[in-house]
């Protein structure tokens, strides 16, 4: 039987498909997540970070592990390994790896370890048989969506918002993305995502208009005008605000509110990213 192959772009050499694709093996998401965890810790245990499991307790690594325990809200115990902190639950593993990377970044002596960890994470994600629904960017995990939309309306705004003058915008935007990732396990986080992402655009409208005492409803018309957009976008923002307010305010007494549709929340994130992208371009003179 001939190998199934694809042709690499710009390369005449055939690319052999992964094993599960060659044999038409379906891989469930939970299975793929567990394999990701195993691949990640296999690489770490093999010493690619510069230390092995047995070396985790040496004095030069104590501060890094203390920091991980601190970030996770777990009492530090010198006998604990990285896997103890991470457990075997997907989101807890992501939180632990983020904390370890941050610990290495804060300590100059561990700059090489941070670089190695960055490469390990990217490699482990790339080896997954199916999309895990995550991306690793700038030392943090984020939920993934449509790649082109992610790049233009999530990744690029995140890079721009790293400027300290956008701190009030960046904090809720990142918080909302984190809640969106957690919604895979806890759908109630979808409403929190809307609230946080909305707060980010409200903060950006204050930056654009200079009116810090106005909410997004009060700044809507001036915000659209500053972005040099037509009146149709003002109508779009009215619907955007109405949709967000359904989840920002408490439900009526004796009534339960259904969680928002994940696809709607994803679209809400992208819409927010669009307005933030246009606002930053305008402020930076590119509008």
HELIX and SHEET records of a PDB file:
HELIX    1   1 UNK A   19  UNK A   22  1                                   4    
HELIX    2   2 UNK A   29  UNK A   43  1                                  15    
HELIX    3   3 UNK A   44  UNK A   48  3                                   5    
HELIX    4   4 UNK A   53  UNK A   57  5                                   5    
HELIX    5   5 UNK A   59  UNK A   72  1                                  14    
HELIX    6   6 UNK A   82  UNK A   86  1                                   5    
HELIX    7   7 UNK A   90  UNK A  106  1                                  17    
HELIX    8   8 UNK A  108  UNK A  110  5                                   3    
HELIX    9   9 UNK A  111  UNK A  126  1                                  16    
HELIX   10  10 UNK A  147  UNK A  150  1                                   4    
HELIX   11  11 UNK A  151  UNK A  155  3                                   5    
HELIX   12  12 UNK A  156  UNK A  160  1                                   5    
HELIX   13  13 UNK A  164  UNK A  166  5                                   3    
HELIX   14  14 UNK A  167  UNK A  182  1                                  16    
HELIX   15  15 UNK A  189  UNK A  209  1                                  21    
HELIX   16  16 UNK A  216  UNK A  226  1                                  11    
HELIX   17  17 UNK A  231  UNK A  248  1                                  18    
HELIX   18  18 UNK A  262  UNK A  283  1                                  22    
SHEET    1   A 2 UNK A   5  UNK A   7  0                                        
SHEET    2   A 2 UNK A  14  UNK A  16 -1                                        
SHEET    1   B 2 UNK A 134  UNK A 137  0                                        
SHEET    2   B 2 UNK A 140  UNK A 143 -1                                        
END                                                                             
